[in-house]
Amino acid sequence: MLTAEFSTDVSEAAPNGIRLSPNPASEVLMVHLPDGASSTFALLTIDGRQLQVPATRRSDGFQLEVRSLAPGAYLLRTEEGMAWFIKQ
């Protein structure tokens, strides 16, 4: 028996209050941080390699341009914790 999983475009906050949308993302990823959170972040591949993408600071977090990333799963690490997203 085969099982297929289809991700939905649901923005759900991680336990640390970080919210990523849309997830999965194709061109831009919005990172919403809890009030008072630092805007320092690292974008990581699943195997731990750090990547650089253009980022724009916003009042509630930042916007990442992820269009250049290969499709797959990625981690976003901030001082508040980690959250993951899928790049389509």
C-alpha positions in Angstrom: 0.0 0.0 0.0 1.3 3.4 -0.9 0.6 6.6 1.0 0.8 10.1 -0.4 1.2 13.2 1.7 0.2 16.6 0.3 1.3 19.6 2.2 -1.1 22.5 2.6 -0.4 26.2 2.7 -1.1 26.6 6.4 0.9 29.0 8.5 1.3 27.4 11.8 3.4 28.9 14.6 6.2 26.7 16.0 6.2 26.2 19.8 8.7 29.1 20.1 6.3 31.5 18.4 8.1 31.6 15.0 5.6 31.5 12.1 6.6 30.9 8.5 4.3 31.6 5.6 3.6 30.4 3.0 4.8 26.9 3.8 5.6 25.4 1.3 7.2 28.4 -0.3 8.3 28.9 -3.9 9.6 32.5 -4.2 9.3 34.3 -0.9 9.1 33.2 2.7 7.7 35.5 5.4 9.2 35.0 8.9 7.0 36.3 11.6 8.7 36.6 15.0 7.2 37.0 18.5 7.3 40.5 20.0 10.7 41.5 21.2 12.5 38.7 19.3 15.9 39.3 17.7 16.1 39.4 13.9 19.3 37.3 13.8 18.8 34.1 11.9 20.6 31.3 10.0 19.2 29.4 7.1 20.3 25.8 7.1 20.0 22.7 4.9 18.8 19.5 6.6 22.4 18.3 6.8 23.5 21.5 8.6 25.1 23.6 5.8 24.4 27.3 6.2 23.0 29.2 3.2 22.7 32.9 2.3 19.6 34.4 0.7 18.5 38.0 0.3 16.5 39.1 3.4 14.4 42.2 4.1 13.7 43.4 7.6 10.0 43.9 8.5 8.3 45.2 11.6 7.2 41.7 12.6 10.1 39.7 11.3 11.7 39.5 7.9 11.1 38.3 4.3 13.5 35.8 2.7 13.8 35.4 -1.1 14.0 31.6 -1.4 13.5 31.4 -5.2 17.1 30.4 -5.8 17.0 27.5 -3.3 16.7 23.9 -4.6 13.4 22.2 -3.8 13.5 20.5 -0.4 13.3 21.0 3.4 15.2 23.7 5.2 15.6 24.9 8.8 15.5 28.5 10.0 17.4 29.0 13.3 16.8 32.1 15.4 17.7 33.0 19.0 14.2 32.0 19.9 14.5 28.5 18.4 14.1 26.6 15.1 11.4 26.3 12.5 11.3 24.3 9.2 9.9 25.0 5.8 9.6 23.3 2.4 10.9 25.0 -0.8 8.8 23.9 -3.8 
